[in-house]
Amino acid sequence: MTTRIILAKQIRPIAITILALYLSFYGLYFALVACNILPDEAAEKLFSLLGVLLMPLSNAVILNLAAESTVPSAAIAGSVKAALIRASACAYRSWSRLLTAYISVSFIIVGWLAVTVIPVYALLMIAKIQPTVPLTILAVTVGTIQLTRFAFLDSFVVIGGLGPWAARQQSKAMSKGQRWQIMGYGLLLAGLPFVVETAGEAFAKDLGSLLGYQLGPLAPLLVSTATGFAATLLYVIPTIFFFVYWRDLTTKVGEPAATLNS
C-alpha cells in the first residue's frame, strides 16, 4: 500500500487531526501576537515549546490512522469519528515514549555536531578561512546522515510499541543498507516543507521591501503564520511515507506487518 493510497483512504481523519491541532495552534499564536497580548519573541519561544510537545501527539495519531488503513476493512468498523477516537487513544499511550525518543535523538545529533563542527571550526580559524559556509554544509551533512538512522523511529515506537532506546536500536539496524535511499527520500519529501517554512519566514521579514511599499504590522505575521501552517500540512507526507517504507521492510524480513498497537 502506497503513501498516496493511505492519504486517499484516510484524508478526512488526517485533515481533521491537522486542522484541530494546528489550526488552533497557529490561530492562537497569531491572535496573541496580533492583539499584543504577547511580544513576538516571547510568543516564538512559548509556541516553539508547545510545538515540541504537540508534534509527537499529531505524528502518533497520523501513524495510527495510516496503520489502520492497512488493516482489512472488515476488521475496522465505524465512522471517521470512531477512527479518530481509536487513533487518538493509541497516540495518547505512545506520546510520552515518542517525546522521549525525539529528545534523546536531539541530544545524539547535538553530540555528533559538537565532535565534528568544533574541531573543523578551530582548524578554519587557524587557517583564517571564513567558517560560515563550510560549517553550514558540514552541520547539514552530519545532521542529515544521523537522521537517516532514525527514519523508522516513529513507527517502532507508535506501531511497534517499543520504548525509546529499543526503537532507536531497531531503527538504526533497519536503516543499514538503506541510508542513501532514506537520505534521498528524506531530502525530497521533508525538504519541501522545510523550504516553505524557511522561505516564508524570510519573506515575512522583508515583505515591505520586496513588494516595494510599506505594509501594516499584521501582514508579515500573517505570512509567517500561514507558511508555518502550510509546512505542517506538508510534513504529513514524509510521516506516512516512512511508515509505508518501514512496513514494507518489516514484511520483507519476515516480521508481522504493521497493525494498530492496541
DRENSE-928082 format. One record per residue (C-alpha): residue number from 1; residue in one letter; x, y negated, z negated. Coordinates in pm, whole numbers, plus 50000, padded with zeros to 5 digits. Each point is the difference from the previous one (the first is absolute). Example, Ala and Ser with C-alpha at 12.3 -4.5 7.8 and 13.67 -1.06 7.14 Angstrom:
2
R     i   aa      px      py      pz
R     1    A   51230   50450   49220
R     2    S   50137   49656   50066
***
This chain:
262
R     i   aa      px      py      pz
R     1    M   50000   50000   50000
R     2    T   50147   49666   50108
R     3    T   50005   49662   49829
R     4    R   49754   49867   50258
R     5    I   49747   50278   49929
R     6    I   50025   49951   49623
R     7    L   49949   49625   50040
R     8    A   49699   50065   50223
R     9    K   49844   50244   49753
R    10    Q   50064   49795   49688
R    11    I   49994   49646   50137
R    12    R   49701   49895   49790
R    13    P   50123   50112   49656
R    14    I   50354   49880   50079
R    15    A   49868   49662   50112
R    16    I   49784   49973   49688
R    17    T   50300   50088   49781
R    18    I   50225   49735   50158
R    19    L   49728   49736   50001
R    20    A   49895   50070   49641
R    21    L   50354   49997   49863
R    22    Y   50188   49752   50216
R    23    L   49737   49758   50126
R    24    S   49922   49919   49638
R    25    F   50375   49998   49921
R    26    Y   50090   49749   50272
R    27    G   49675   49809   49955
R    28    L   50071   49947   49630
R    29    Y   50357   49894   50076
R    30    F   49876   49745   50257
R    31    A   49732   49865   49764
R    32    L   50237   49960   49704
R    33    V   50261   49815   50205
R    34    A   49753   49797   50209
R    35    C   49815   49879   49689
R    36    N   50331   49919   49824
R    37    I   49920   50241   49719
R    38    L   50345   50154   50042
R    39    P   50309   49844   50161
R    40    D   50111   50171   50319
R    41    E   50319   50139   49846
R    42    A   49823   50138   49690
R    43    A   49730   50158   50218
R    44    E   50267   50165   50217
R    45    K   50161   50161   49695
R    46    L   49671   50109   49844
R    47    F   49857   50151   50318
R    48    S   50330   50166   50089
R    49    L   49974   50187   49670
R    50    L   49633   50080   50057
R    51    G   50086   50122   50351
R    52    V   50256   50243   49858
R    53    L   49729   50144   49775
R    54    L   49736   50005   50273
R    55    M   50206   50159   50279
R    56    P   50027   50352   49851
R    57    L   49626   50002   49934
R    58    S   49904   49899   50354
R    59    N   50255   50239   50155
R    60    A   49871   50284   49785
R    61    V   49638   49935   50104
R    62    I   50099   49987   50368
R    63    L   50204   50322   49974
R    64    N   49715   50184   49830
R    65    L   49759   49884   50270
R    66    A   50250   50116   50264
R    67    A   50036   50339   49826
R    68    E   49624   50038   49977
R    69    S   49968   49947   50375
R    70    T   50220   50309   50057
R    71    V   49764   50222   49801
R    72    P   49727   50180   50203
R    73    S   49681   49795   50007
R    74    A   49801   50272   49824
R    75    A   50228   49973   49697
R    76    I   49941   49626   49956
R    77    A   49649   49872   49960
R    78    G   49853   49660   49929
R    79    S   50001   49641   50119
R    80    V   50274   49742   50035
R    81    K   49926   49899   49642
R    82    A   50053   50358   49881
R    83    A   50329   50023   50193
R    84    L   50121   49677   49840
R    85    I   49906   50122   49653
R    86    R   50189   50327   50052
R    87    A   50305   49824   50143
R    88    S   49998   49733   49728
R    89    A   49982   50262   49725
R    90    C   50301   50185   50146
R    91    A   50185   49670   50048
R    92    Y   49938   49899   49639
R    93    R   50160   50323   49877
R    94    S   50312   49952   50216
R    95    W   50039   49620   49964
R    96    S   50245   50000   49709
R    97    R   50215   50274   50155
R    98    L   50014   49819   50334
R    99    L   50081   49667   49836
R   100    T   50281   50165   49803
R   101    A   50131   50159   50320
R   102    Y   50000   49662   50179
R   103    I   50187   49833   49714
R   104    S   50260   50277   49984
R   105    V   50059   49982   50376
R   106    S   50041   49622   49972
R   107    F   50274   50047   49741
R   108    I   50170   50263   50217
R   109    I   50004   49766   50302
R   110    V   50125   49708   49790
R   111    G   50279   50224   49871
R   112    W   50103   50100   50351
R   113    L   49994   49637   50111
R   114    A   50219   49905   49704
R   115    V   50269   50261   50076
R   116    T   50007   49914   50372
R   117    V   49927   49629   50029
R   118    I   50214   49869   49712
R   119    P   50331   50155   50120
R   120    V   49935   49884   50357
R   121    Y   49916   49652   49874
R   122    A   50329   49989   49810
R   123    L   50193   50106   50312
R   124    L   49826   49737   50212
R   125    M   50083   49731   49747
R   126    I   50364   50108   49999
R   127    A   50004   49993   50381
R   128    K   49816   49663   49995
R   129    I   49720   50130   50223
R   130    Q   49648   49856   49974
R   131    P   49816   50284   49820
R   132    T   49633   49925   50072
R   133    V   49950   50189   50327
R   134    P   50216   50309   49931
R   135    L   49863   50038   49648
R   136    T   49641   49971   50125
R   137    I   50062   50268   50264
R   138    L   50171   50224   49743
R   139    A   49723   49957   49741
R   140    V   49724   50073   50253
R   141    T   50187   50305   50131
R   142    V   50069   50143   49653
R   143    G   49645   49930   49881
R   144    T   49846   50159   50309
R   145    I   50217   50312   49976
R   146    Q   49909   50045   49635
R   147    L   49630   49947   50066
R   148    T   49999   50282   50258
R   149    R   50080   50241   49716
R   150    F   49676   49905   49827
R   151    A   49766   49986   50299
R   152    F   49788   50286   49860
R   153    L   50005   49885   49638
R   154    D   49637   49881   50000
R   155    S   49868   50326   50143
R   156    F   50191   50216   49753
R   157    V   49872   49793   49707
R   158    V   49641   49938   50108
R   159    I   49913   50314   50198
R   160    G   50264   50240   49868
R   161    G   49940   49898   49639
R   162    L   50372   49980   49917
R   163    G   50165   49770   49748
R   164    P   50231   49716   50107
R   165    W   50328   50192   49963
R   166    A   49878   50317   50172
R   167    A   49838   49797   50278
R   168    R   50326   49814   50067
R   169    Q   50195   50327   50021
R   170    Q   49744   50163   50229
R   171    S   49982   49694   50224
R   172    K   50379   49987   50034
R   173    A   50011   50371   50082
R   174    M   49721   49975   50260
R   175    S   50151   49695   50167
R   176    K   50328   50179   50075
R   177    G   50029   50049   50373
R   178    Q   49722   49746   50053
R   179    R   50183   49681   49900
R   180    W   50033   49841   50345
R   181    Q   49640   50080   50093
R   182    I   49877   49863   49668
R   183    M   50212   49688   50041
R   184    G   49869   49941   50351
R   185    Y   49636   50052   49907
R   186    G   50042   49792   49684
R   187    L   50158   49706   50180
R   188    L   49732   50015   50268
R   189    L   49694   50042   49777
R   190    A   50106   49814   49684
R   191    G   50205   49742   50191
R   192    L   49691   49842   50160
R   193    P   49819   49908   49676
R   194    F   50331   49882   49852
R   195    V   50056   49772   50301
R   196    V   49641   49873   49982
R   197    E   50033   49914   49631
R   198    T   50347   49846   50031
R   199    A   49910   49801   50311
R   200    G   49680   49882   49833
R   201    E   50191   49869   49699
R   202    A   50254   49822   50223
R   203    F   49727   49859   50225
R   204    A   49803   49873   49699
R   205    K   50301   49810   49864
R   206    D   50065   49819   50330
R   207    L   49641   49983   50123
R   208    G   49985   49622   50027
R   209    S   50326   49960   50190
R   210    L   49920   50292   50233
R   211    L   49659   49859   50093
R   212    G   50130   49644   50025
R   213    Y   49766   49838   49750
R   214    Q   49944   50001   49627
R   215    L   49745   50241   49859
R   216    G   49829   50013   49663
R   217    P   50156   50197   49712
R   218    L   49751   50286   50040
R   219    A   50102   50089   50357
R   220    P   50341   50157   49916
R   221    L   49843   50183   49704
R   222    L   49724   50135   50224
R   223    V   50253   50120   50262
R   224    S   50225   50177   49748
R   225    T   49701   50160   49825
R   226    A   49845   50119   50327
R   227    T   50324   50147   50135
R   228    G   50066   50171   49667
R   229    F   49657   50163   50016
R   230    A   50054   50097   50366
R   231    A   50333   50163   49908
R   232    T   49826   50197   49725
R   233    L   49752   50137   50255
R   234    L   50285   50105   50229
R   235    Y   50184   50183   49720
R   236    V   49715   50254   49995
R   237    I   50134   50147   50325
R   238    P   50345   50109   49874
R   239    T   49841   50126   49676
R   240    I   49775   50239   50193
R   241    F   50266   50080   50261
R   242    F   50250   50127   49744
R   243    F   49728   50203   49831
R   244    V   49935   50170   50336
R   245    Y   50375   50047   50049
R   246    W   50027   50153   49651
R   247    R   49704   50228   50059
R   248    D   50144   50125   50330
R   249    L   50336   50073   49838
R   250    T   49846   50185   49705
R   251    T   49799   50212   50243
R   252    K   50310   50081   50208
R   253    V   50197   50125   49699
R   254    G   49712   50218   49891
R   255    E   49873   49795   49708
R   256    P   49627   49939   49954
R   257    A   49858   49716   50206
R   258    A   49902   49688   49814
R   259    T   49672   50001   49814
R   260    L   49848   49770   49743
R   261    N   50191   50011   49674
R   262    S   49693   50074   49791
***
